[in-house]
Amino acid sequence: MVIGPLIALFVIAIVSLLIVRVGATALMMTGLSWDIANFQAYSSFFGVGFTTSEAEHVVNHPLRRRIIRDLIISGNVGLTSALTTAIITFLDVKDNEAVLSTLGSLFVGGLTLILLAKIGIVRRLIDTSIHRGLAGMGMVHVADYDLLLKVQSGYCVSELEISADDDLAGRDLGDSRPADKGVIVLGITKPSGEFIGAPSRHETVEIGDTLLVYGSESAIQSMRPGPENPSS
């Protein structure tokens, strides 16, 4: 059995898994959920090339695109090295007994890596170290508001332009109570361009204001004046 190439193969495997873990953590720090970040990191590193809505969301973000690019480059280098090492290992084996011994070592080594990865304290130690390292390099954990706001099908963020026919016009939010109709007012843009974020219940909605609102599509539509939705 050839020891040197086997050790090299396991080192490459460990480094590859760590690179994927670093990439997944970095993607998560840009606002992706852990499941999506982990899947995209593995897909990029191993060159699987799955096309999903999450993938489109990733490549449209400049920082995530850089992370994916680095994972693709690292994956191509790592997989090439691993395959080369594996081929050299088996070419150096001279008899059947040595082949069986080498396969047994590969199995035991692979099983050991899997078991180590499943140990909670080891995983937490690795994740904490990666997170601190990335934070030290300037990575900031941010929230992806596109994902947070569109939590279920049928819900959306929209704008309502206030006219004289609107039930909200000339009234405080505490008086008109749009939340009772399933619509949350996130902000108000005045005709002058002034933006009022997270307006209080005492904020008066005036004609010409544009409201940034969140709710179900049907609830938002019911707030718009028209023949089907006469103002009260």
ZIPE-V287814 format. One record per residue. N is the residue number from 1. RES is the residue in one letter. SS is DSSP state (alpha for helix, beta for strand, coil for the rest). PHI is phi in degrees with one decimal (NA if undefined). Layout:
# ZIPE-V287814
((N & RES & SS & PHI) (N & RES & SS & PHI))
This chain:
# ZIPE-V287814
((1 & M & coil & NA) (2 & V & coil & -93.4) (3 & I & alpha & -78.8) (4 & G & alpha & -56.0) (5 & P & alpha & -61.0) (6 & L & alpha & -65.3) (7 & I & alpha & -60.8) (8 & A & alpha & -60.8) (9 & L & alpha & -63.5) (10 & F & alpha & -68.7) (11 & V & alpha & -63.7) (12 & I & alpha & -62.1) (13 & A & alpha & -63.5) (14 & I & alpha & -64.7) (15 & V & alpha & -63.2) (16 & S & alpha & -62.3) (17 & L & alpha & -63.4) (18 & L & alpha & -66.4) (19 & I & alpha & -62.7) (20 & V & alpha & -62.5) (21 & R & alpha & -65.1) (22 & V & alpha & -63.4) (23 & G & alpha & -62.9) (24 & A & alpha & -64.1) (25 & T & alpha & -64.8) (26 & A & alpha & -63.5) (27 & L & alpha & -64.5) (28 & M & alpha & -63.9) (29 & M & alpha & -71.0) (30 & T & coil & -86.4) (31 & G & coil & 118.0) (32 & L & coil & -76.9) (33 & S & coil & -70.6) (34 & W & alpha & -62.9) (35 & D & alpha & -60.3) (36 & I & alpha & -67.5) (37 & A & alpha & -61.8) (38 & N & alpha & -64.4) (39 & F & alpha & -62.6) (40 & Q & alpha & -66.7) (41 & A & alpha & -65.5) (42 & Y & alpha & -64.9) (43 & S & alpha & -61.1) (44 & S & alpha & -69.3) (45 & F & alpha & -65.5) (46 & F & alpha & -93.0) (47 & G & coil & 66.0) (48 & V & coil & -70.3) (49 & G & coil & 76.0) (50 & F & coil & -65.5) (51 & T & coil & -106.1) (52 & T & coil & -133.7) (53 & S & alpha & -63.2) (54 & E & alpha & -64.9) (55 & A & alpha & -63.6) (56 & E & alpha & -64.3) (57 & H & alpha & -65.9) (58 & V & alpha & -72.5) (59 & V & alpha & -72.8) (60 & N & coil & -82.2) (61 & H & coil & -108.3) (62 & P & alpha & -58.3) (63 & L & alpha & -69.5) (64 & R & alpha & -62.9) (65 & R & alpha & -62.6) (66 & R & alpha & -65.8) (67 & I & alpha & -63.5) (68 & I & alpha & -62.3) (69 & R & alpha & -59.9) (70 & D & alpha & -65.3) (71 & L & alpha & -66.3) (72 & I & alpha & -62.8) (73 & I & alpha & -63.0) (74 & S & alpha & -62.6) (75 & G & alpha & -64.9) (76 & N & alpha & -64.8) (77 & V & alpha & -67.8) (78 & G & alpha & -66.1) (79 & L & alpha & -66.9) (80 & T & alpha & -62.2) (81 & S & alpha & -64.8) (82 & A & alpha & -64.6) (83 & L & alpha & -64.8) (84 & T & alpha & -61.4) (85 & T & alpha & -63.6) (86 & A & alpha & -63.7) (87 & I & alpha & -64.5) (88 & I & alpha & -62.4) (89 & T & alpha & -59.2) (90 & F & alpha & -78.3) (91 & L & alpha & -68.9) (92 & D & coil & -82.8) (93 & V & coil & -80.6) (94 & K & coil & -101.4) (95 & D & coil & -141.1) (96 & N & alpha & -63.6) (97 & E & alpha & -63.2) (98 & A & alpha & -67.0) (99 & V & alpha & -63.2) (100 & L & alpha & -62.6) (101 & S & alpha & -64.5) (102 & T & alpha & -67.2) (103 & L & alpha & -62.1) (104 & G & alpha & -62.9) (105 & S & alpha & -65.5) (106 & L & alpha & -63.1) (107 & F & alpha & -64.4) (108 & V & alpha & -63.8) (109 & G & alpha & -64.5) (110 & G & alpha & -64.3) (111 & L & alpha & -63.7) (112 & T & alpha & -63.0) (113 & L & alpha & -62.7) (114 & I & alpha & -63.6) (115 & L & alpha & -64.8) (116 & L & alpha & -63.1) (117 & A & alpha & -67.7) (118 & K & alpha & -92.2) (119 & I & coil & -76.2) (120 & G & alpha & -56.1) (121 & I & alpha & -66.5) (122 & V & alpha & -68.3) (123 & R & alpha & -62.8) (124 & R & alpha & -65.4) (125 & L & alpha & -63.7) (126 & I & alpha & -64.9) (127 & D & alpha & -63.0) (128 & T & alpha & -64.0) (129 & S & alpha & -64.4) (130 & I & alpha & -64.2) (131 & H & alpha & -61.8) (132 & R & alpha & -66.3) (133 & G & alpha & -63.7) (134 & L & alpha & -66.5) (135 & A & alpha & -62.9) (136 & G & alpha & -67.0) (137 & M & coil & -87.7) (138 & G & coil & 105.2) (139 & M & coil & -71.6) (140 & V & coil & -114.7) (141 & H & coil & -77.2) (142 & V & coil & -118.9) (143 & A & coil & -101.9) (144 & D & coil & -92.3) (145 & Y & alpha & -71.0) (146 & D & alpha & -61.4) (147 & L & alpha & -76.8) (148 & L & alpha & -67.9) (149 & L & alpha & -79.5) (150 & K & coil & -93.4) (151 & V & coil & -82.4) (152 & Q & coil & -144.3) (153 & S & coil & -61.6) (154 & G & coil & 97.1) (155 & Y & beta & -106.1) (156 & C & beta & -157.4) (157 & V & beta & -103.1) (158 & S & beta & -143.1) (159 & E & beta & -117.9) (160 & L & beta & -120.8) (161 & E & beta & -89.5) (162 & I & coil & -86.0) (163 & S & coil & -116.4) (164 & A & coil & -65.5) (165 & D & coil & -82.8) (166 & D & coil & -73.2) (167 & D & coil & -67.6) (168 & L & coil & -80.5) (169 & A & coil & -61.7) (170 & G & coil & 77.6) (171 & R & beta & -123.0) (172 & D & beta & -70.2) (173 & L & alpha & -62.3) (174 & G & alpha & -68.4) (175 & D & alpha & -87.5) (176 & S & alpha & -77.5) (177 & R & coil & 49.7) (178 & P & alpha & -63.0) (179 & A & alpha & -62.5) (180 & D & alpha & -65.9) (181 & K & alpha & -98.1) (182 & G & coil & 87.1) (183 & V & beta & -121.5) (184 & I & beta & -101.7) (185 & V & beta & -87.1) (186 & L & beta & -87.5) (187 & G & beta & -169.4) (188 & I & beta & -130.6) (189 & T & beta & -105.1) (190 & K & coil & -79.1) (191 & P & coil & -55.4) (192 & S & coil & -74.9) (193 & G & coil & 102.0) (194 & E & coil & -66.0) (195 & F & beta & -111.2) (196 & I & beta & -112.6) (197 & G & beta & -87.1) (198 & A & coil & 45.4) (199 & P & coil & -63.0) (200 & S & coil & -81.0) (201 & R & coil & -66.4) (202 & H & coil & -89.5) (203 & E & coil & -73.2) (204 & T & beta & -91.1) (205 & V & beta & -89.6) (206 & E & coil & -114.6) (207 & I & coil & -60.9) (208 & G & coil & 99.7) (209 & D & coil & -69.6) (210 & T & beta & -117.8) (211 & L & beta & -96.3) (212 & L & beta & -93.2) (213 & V & beta & -126.2) (214 & Y & beta & -132.5) (215 & G & beta & 170.5) (216 & S & beta & -71.0) (217 & E & alpha & -59.0) (218 & S & alpha & -68.5) (219 & A & alpha & -66.6) (220 & I & alpha & -65.8) (221 & Q & alpha & -62.9) (222 & S & alpha & -68.8) (223 & M & alpha & -82.3) (224 & R & coil & -82.4) (225 & P & coil & -70.6) (226 & G & coil & 170.6) (227 & P & coil & -58.9) (228 & E & coil & -82.4) (229 & N & coil & -129.4) (230 & P & coil & -64.9) (231 & S & coil & -72.1) (232 & S & coil & -87.8))
